[in-house]
Amino acid sequence: MHIFDAHCDVLYKLINDPAIDFKKANSIHVNLEGMKQAGIKVQCFAIFVSPSVHPDVAFNAALYMADLFFEKIIKNNKELKFITTQQQIMQLKENEIGAILTLEGCDSIGKDLLKLKTLLRLGVTAVGLTWNDANYVSDGAMEERGAGLTKFGKEVVNILNSSGIWCDVSHLSERGFWDVMELADYPFASHSNCYSLCPHPRNLRDEQISALIDRDSVMGLTFVPHFLSGREEASISDILRHLDHVCSLGGEKNVGFGSDFDGTDKTVAGLSSVKDYETLKNELLKYYTDIQVADFLYKNMSRRYGVTG
């Protein structure tokens, strides 16, 4: 079965240590060998600029990460194909893996729409508006103020609409989420879980999940233990609990996975890297049909990507 993973942070690992061998390094959760072993067909690679980076050089850091994506991941690995449209996904050959470039948080663009447009022209096709804190676009999920989209944030969403770009609500404040649902043409959640099962600010409440379902959108369940169990430890059964809950809300065709591999030090027991997706797949097949599992792992995400491409 094919797999579409909507979020990983391996570019963040590479910017901190460009010497890492993406092909086989064990120091990263997502490497080429693991992707091939797991049956990854499409992997999203996030540009994430740490809040510790000075704002004056944040955009340069984002550009550097984009360059790492093209030089270390695309250029050096013939199996990987840069993807910007759904048609390109459909054209992938049996031994090819699609690589999608995304942006996690608009902090790196400051208050400059030209910087956003530049990243889109480089091939970014999914944009998360915030990370955990506030920026010029909106408040993030961990910002106590909890404000929604700013005037500038609404301009950002309009640009994403006109470009046919996914607007990622993961990490947004709740008010920001509802602003996006009102304004965005292509909302989705790359890596979020269910608040009713694990009341963490990063997770989505039932009303938010239902809103995504009503829009025929999709959410990727993430493997971060804190967002699954509220603890530093979690199991694959915790992932199944969150999956079952989304399905109970009517989201069987609206849920996938966004692992957040390389974005967390703590991993799910038995699911410590991308190669372990096989373990998750086998566990899913104990409780769901082949068709359902194929939807969860791949089709629910892939059929909604590149909606204008």
N, C-alpha and C positions, 0 to 999 in steps of 0.2 A: 504493500500500500504506500502511496505517496504521502508526504508530509509537507505542510506549509506552516512554518514557524514565523509568527508575526513580530517577534522582537528578540534581539540579542545585543549584547554590548561588547562584542569582541573588538570592535574598533577602539573602544576606550582602553582595552588592555594593550592594544598595539601602539597607541599613542604614548602610553607610559613605558613601553618597551618595544620599540620597532624591530628589535632583533628576534622577536618571537617567530618561530616557524609555523605559519598558519596551516601548513600541510599536516603536521603531525604532533605539534607541541602538546604535552600533557598539562602544561601550565594554563591552558585555556579550555573552557568547556566546549566551545565550538571550534573544531578544526576540520579540514577537508576529509581526512580519513574517517572521522566520526560521522560526518554528514553522509558520506557514501555508505557506511555501514548501516546507518539508521534508515536510509531511504528518503532522506530529505530531498524534496523536489524544488521547493522554493524557501529561501531563507531571507528574512529582512535583517539588515545590518543598520543599527542606529548610530547616528552622529550625536554624541552626548558630550557637551562641554561642562566640565565640573564647575560648580559655583565658586570653587577656590581660584579659578582662572580670572585674572583681572579683566573687567569689561572692555578695556581698551584693546585687548588682544584676543578676546573671545571669538570673534569672527574668523581671525587668522587660524585659531585652533580648529574651528569647524572646517575650514578649507583644507587644513592639513589632514584631518580625519577623512575627508572626501578623497584626498589624494592617496592616502593609505588604502582606502577601499579599492581604488582603481589599480594601484601599483602592486599591492601585496595580495589582494584577493582575486581580482578579475584578470589582470595581466599575466600573472604567474601560474594560473591554474586553468588549463584549457577546458576542463569540465564545467567551469562556472561561466554563466552567461548573464550579462547585465540586462536587467528587465525594467521596462518602464510602461508596458502595456499588457493587457490581458492576452492579446493576440500572440505576443512573444512567449507567454507562458504556454499557450496551446501548441506552439511550434517547437518547444523543447524536445530534443531527441531523448531516447531512452537513457543514455548515459550522461545527460546534461542536467545541471542544477541551476535554477534561476536565482539570481542575487539582486535584491531590491535595496535601494538606499533610502533611509528614512531619517527624520530629524526628531530627536527627543528633547523638547523644550525649545522655545524661541528666544532664550536668553542671549544666544550668540548674535542675533540680528539687532539687538538693542531696540531702537525705535526707528529703524531704517528699512523701508519696504524694498529698497533696491537690493539689500543683502538677502532678503527672503527670495526675491525673484532670481538672484544669482544662484542660490542653492537649488531652486526648482529647475533652472536651466542646466545645472550640472546633473540633473536626473533624480533629485529627491521627489518621491511620489507619495509620501505619507508624512504628515507634520503633526507632532504633538505640541500643543500650545505652551505647556508649562512643564517643569519638573515639579518638585515638591513645594517650592516657595513662590513668591510673587515675582512677576516681571512686567514689562510694559504691555503685555497682551492680556493677562488675567492673573488671578491668584491661583496658586497650586493647592493641592489637597491638604498640605500640612501648614498652610498659612492661616493663622488664627482668625484673621479678619474675614476670610471667606468671601471676598468680593468676586464678581463675575467679570465678563469681558469689558475691557476699556474701549474707548472710541477707536484707538489704534488696533486693538484686538479684533474689532468688527471689520476693520479694513483688511486685516490679515485673512480672516475667514472669507471675505469676498474674493480675495485673490486666489485662495484655494478653490473656491467654487468655480471661478472662471477658468482655472487651469485643470479642473477635473481631478483634484488631489484629495486623498483621504485626509480628513481632519480628525486627529486622534484625541479622544477625550480621557485616556488614561493619564493620571496625575493631576487632572483638573480639580478645582474646587467644585462643590456641588452646584453652586450658583453658576459658575462658568459652564458646567455641563449643560444646564438647561438653556443658557444663552446659545451655546453651540447647536443644540437640538432645534432651536428656533431658526437659526440663521444658516447652518451648514447644509450643503447639498449632499455631502458624502461623509457623514460622521461614522466613526467606528472606535472600538476600544482595543488597542493592540495587546495590552497585558494588564488585566484587572480580574478580580475575583468577586465573590458575593458577600456583601456586608452583613446580610442576615445570618450567615454562617460564621463569619469572622469579622467583628465590628472594628475594622481598621479604616482610617480615613481614605486610604488608597483604594478601597474596594467600593463597588457600586451597589447602591440600594436596589431593592426589588423594583421600585418605580422607575429607576434609571435603566435597569436591564429591560424592563417591559417597553420603555420608550425606544430603545434600540431595536427591539424585536418588531415593534409597530412600524418602524422605519425600514424594515427588512434589512437591517444592518447586521453587524457581527461583532462579537467580543472574543478576545483570546484569553483563555485562562492562563494564569502565570504560575510558575513553579516555586516562587519565593515562599519559604515556610511561614514567615510572619503573616503573609496575606492568605495563607491556607488554613493555618491552625492557631495563629496568634502566638506561636512559640518559635523557638529556634529550630525545632524539629518538626517534620511533617512526613507523611507517607503517601504513597500513590492512592490509597483509599481516601485521603483528604481531597485529592484532585477529583476523584470520582464523586465525592459528596457535592462539590461545587458544580460539577458537570450535571449531575442529577437534578440539582436545584434549578439551574438554568433551563433544563428540559421541562421541569415541572411548571415553569412559567410560560411554556409554549415556545422555547427557543432551541428546539432540536436542530433546526436548520440555520441557527444564528450564533453558533458557538464553535470556537476552534481553540487553538493554543498559541500563546506568545510566551515562550519559556522564561525570558529574562536571563538566560544563561550568560555568564560573564558579567552580569550586573549585580550579582549577589555572591557572597562568600559561602553562605549556607545553602545546601541543596536538599532536595527530597531524598529520603532513603530509597536506594535502588534506582535513582534517577539523577545521577551526579554529573552527567554530561550529555551531549547530543546523541552519542552512540546508544544511550540507554532508552531512547524513544521506543526501541523494539520491546522493551519490558512493559512500557506503558501501553503499547498497542496490544500486546498479548493479554494484559489485564482488562482492557476495554472489551476485547472479544469474548470475555467470560460473561459479560452482562448485556452487550449490545450486538445487533446483527452486523454482518460485514458491511452492508450499505450504510448503516448509521456510523460505524467507525470510520469508514472512508470519508463521510461528510465531516465528522469532527476533526480528523487529522488533516484534511486537505480541501475538500470541495467547498465547504462553507466559506472559507477564506478566498480561495482562488476564483470563485465565480463572482465575487464582488470587487476584486482588484481591477484597477484600470478601466473603470466603467465607461470612460469616454475614449479609451484607446482602441 
